[in-house]
């Protein structure tokens, strides 16, 4: 492999679809949370995890609540359609989002990553 070829391979961005799994009733999103940020926003796609900065502190579940509200707003679903499946006390979380179409997920996450 030439030096030019290796640069092209290393410059590839991770696939958006790597951060979620399709399920019958929605998606399971892998999220890495950075609490206590200046504002809530998508930071980047890191491997198979969507990294999100959350303005709320990690105290009494406030960062988790802010994350779920942010995802509900981004995906255009009710807050009750977004559920924290695992990672209650961890930065690495799995979030279930009900009623989301696969093509909608690719488009929304792709736009969010571009804006970050």
Order of alpha helices (4+ residues) and beta strands (2+ residues): alpha-beta-beta-beta-beta-alpha-beta-beta-alpha
